[in-house]
Every structure is written in structure tokens, then in C-alpha cells.
Amino acid sequence: MLYRMSDLPSLLLFFVAAAAGNPGLHAAPARMQAVADTPTLSAEFAKLDADHDGTISRLEALKDPEVLRTFRRADANKDGRLDLREFATAQMLSRAERPVSDPRSRLATR
């Protein structure tokens, strides 16, 4: 079966959701750790973590509509808080769902 380029975000979202919903499945934990360790991501996380407890609550997520929109799907352990790894997942979901014409999208169009 052939897939169009427009199907790629849906496929990525499917695999990320499958990995997040299955505790026995670890989709590239080393790569996720590398993503979670980026300075930009850590700075964004720190900005939202108002009480500096190392997690982002739903109340703290209200400051960023994109994190709030993906919060429930990214909260892998369903504790109502996002740690840095779950925050990285939220960011990946958010970026995957952006339209290509969105200037914040990191995908280059040619």
C-alpha cells in the first residue's frame, strides 16, 4: 500500500500514542532521552514549571495552549503531571499536528 506524505503525521501520531499507551513498549528511549535533554526544551519546561517541582501540572499547562491540548495523551503514567520526558512527547505531538503552512512548523517545505 502506498502512503502519501500527508499520511506521515497521522502515522507518527499513531506510533507515539501506541508507545505511550503500552508500558511494555519502549520506543527508542535513548533517543527520547536525547530529545528531553535539549537546552531549548528544558528552558520551555522550566518556564511552565512554576512551582519548580520537576513536573508540569494541568494548572501550569494552562500557560501554553499546545501543551494543554496534548497533555492527556502525553501523560504516559496518567498521574496528571508531565515530567520532562512526557513534556517532550507533548511537544512532539504538537509539532506533528501543526499544518505545514504554520510558521512554527519545523518541517521545511520545498
VOMAR-731215 format. One line per field, with one value per residue (C-alpha): chain; residue number from 0; x, y, z. Coordinates in nm, 2 decimals. Last residue first. Example, Ala and Ser with C-alpha at 12.3 -4.5 7.8 and 13.67 -1.06 7.14 Angstrom:
% VOMAR-731215
ch: c(A; A)
i: c(1; 0)
east: c(1.37; 1.23)
north: c(-0.11; -0.45)
up: c(0.71; 0.78)
% end
This chain:
% VOMAR-731215
ch: c(A; A; A; A; A; A; A; A; A; A; A; A; A; A; A; A; A; A; A; A; A; A; A; A; A; A; A; A; A; A; A; A; A; A; A; A; A; A; A; A; A; A; A; A; A; A; A; A; A; A; A; A; A; A; A; A; A; A; A; A; A; A; A; A; A; A; A; A; A; A; A; A; A; A; A; A; A; A; A; A; A; A; A; A; A; A; A; A; A; A; A; A; A; A; A; A; A; A; A; A; A; A; A; A; A; A; A; A; A; A)
i: c(109; 108; 107; 106; 105; 104; 103; 102; 101; 100; 99; 98; 97; 96; 95; 94; 93; 92; 91; 90; 89; 88; 87; 86; 85; 84; 83; 82; 81; 80; 79; 78; 77; 76; 75; 74; 73; 72; 71; 70; 69; 68; 67; 66; 65; 64; 63; 62; 61; 60; 59; 58; 57; 56; 55; 54; 53; 52; 51; 50; 49; 48; 47; 46; 45; 44; 43; 42; 41; 40; 39; 38; 37; 36; 35; 34; 33; 32; 31; 30; 29; 28; 27; 26; 25; 24; 23; 22; 21; 20; 19; 18; 17; 16; 15; 14; 13; 12; 11; 10; 9; 8; 7; 6; 5; 4; 3; 2; 1; 0)
east: c(1.02; 0.86; 1.08; 0.94; 1.00; 0.64; 0.62; 0.53; 0.22; 0.18; 0.27; -0.03; 0.07; -0.02; 0.34; 0.46; 0.21; 0.27; 0.64; 0.60; 0.37; 0.62; 0.90; 0.67; 0.63; 1.01; 1.04; 0.77; 0.41; 0.15; -0.20; -0.06; -0.16; 0.17; 0.21; 0.08; 0.15; -0.21; -0.37; -0.15; -0.17; -0.41; -0.27; 0.08; -0.04; -0.24; 0.07; 0.00; -0.28; -0.01; 0.07; -0.29; -0.26; 0.05; 0.40; 0.67; 1.01; 0.88; 0.98; 0.64; 0.60; 0.70; 0.60; 0.92; 1.13; 0.98; 1.05; 1.41; 1.45; 1.32; 1.56; 1.85; 1.79; 1.79; 1.44; 1.53; 1.84; 1.62; 1.37; 1.65; 1.77; 1.41; 1.36; 1.00; 0.97; 0.67; 0.58; 0.40; 0.17; -0.03; 0.27; 0.41; 0.08; 0.02; 0.37; 0.31; -0.03; 0.09; 0.37; 0.13; -0.10; 0.19; 0.31; -0.03; 0.02; 0.33; 0.11; 0.12; 0.13; 0.00)
north: c(2.27; 2.28; 2.28; 2.10; 2.29; 2.42; 2.75; 2.92; 2.70; 2.62; 2.26; 2.23; 2.15; 1.80; 1.66; 1.97; 1.93; 1.55; 1.61; 1.89; 1.66; 1.38; 1.61; 1.71; 1.34; 1.31; 1.63; 1.52; 1.59; 1.57; 1.43; 1.09; 0.91; 0.73; 0.83; 1.19; 1.28; 1.19; 1.39; 1.70; 1.73; 2.03; 2.18; 2.16; 2.35; 2.60; 2.70; 2.89; 2.64; 2.38; 2.51; 2.42; 2.08; 2.02; 2.04; 1.84; 1.90; 2.06; 2.41; 2.57; 2.75; 2.46; 2.63; 2.83; 2.53; 2.31; 2.57; 2.60; 2.22; 2.20; 2.47; 2.31; 1.97; 1.69; 1.56; 1.50; 1.29; 1.10; 1.03; 0.90; 0.67; 0.55; 0.45; 0.33; 0.14; -0.10; -0.28; 0.03; 0.04; 0.37; 0.59; 0.36; 0.33; 0.71; 0.77; 0.51; 0.65; 1.01; 0.92; 0.75; 1.05; 1.29; 1.08; 1.05; 1.39; 1.24; 0.99; 0.63; 0.34; 0.00)
up: c(-0.08; 0.26; 0.56; 0.86; 1.19; 1.20; 1.38; 1.05; 1.02; 0.65; 0.71; 0.95; 1.30; 1.43; 1.43; 1.62; 1.90; 1.93; 1.95; 2.21; 2.42; 2.40; 2.52; 2.81; 2.89; 2.91; 3.12; 3.37; 3.29; 3.57; 3.60; 3.71; 3.39; 3.36; 2.99; 3.03; 2.67; 2.55; 2.84; 2.79; 2.41; 2.40; 2.73; 2.58; 2.27; 2.47; 2.69; 3.01; 3.11; 3.14; 3.50; 3.60; 3.43; 3.63; 3.49; 3.68; 3.83; 4.15; 4.04; 4.14; 3.81; 3.59; 3.26; 3.22; 3.34; 3.06; 2.79; 2.92; 2.92; 2.56; 2.45; 2.63; 2.47; 2.73; 2.66; 2.29; 2.39; 2.64; 2.37; 2.15; 2.43; 2.50; 2.13; 2.16; 2.48; 2.47; 2.79; 2.92; 2.62; 2.59; 2.53; 2.26; 2.08; 2.10; 1.95; 1.68; 1.59; 1.60; 1.36; 1.12; 1.13; 1.07; 0.78; 0.59; 0.42; 0.25; 0.07; 0.16; -0.09; 0.00)
% end
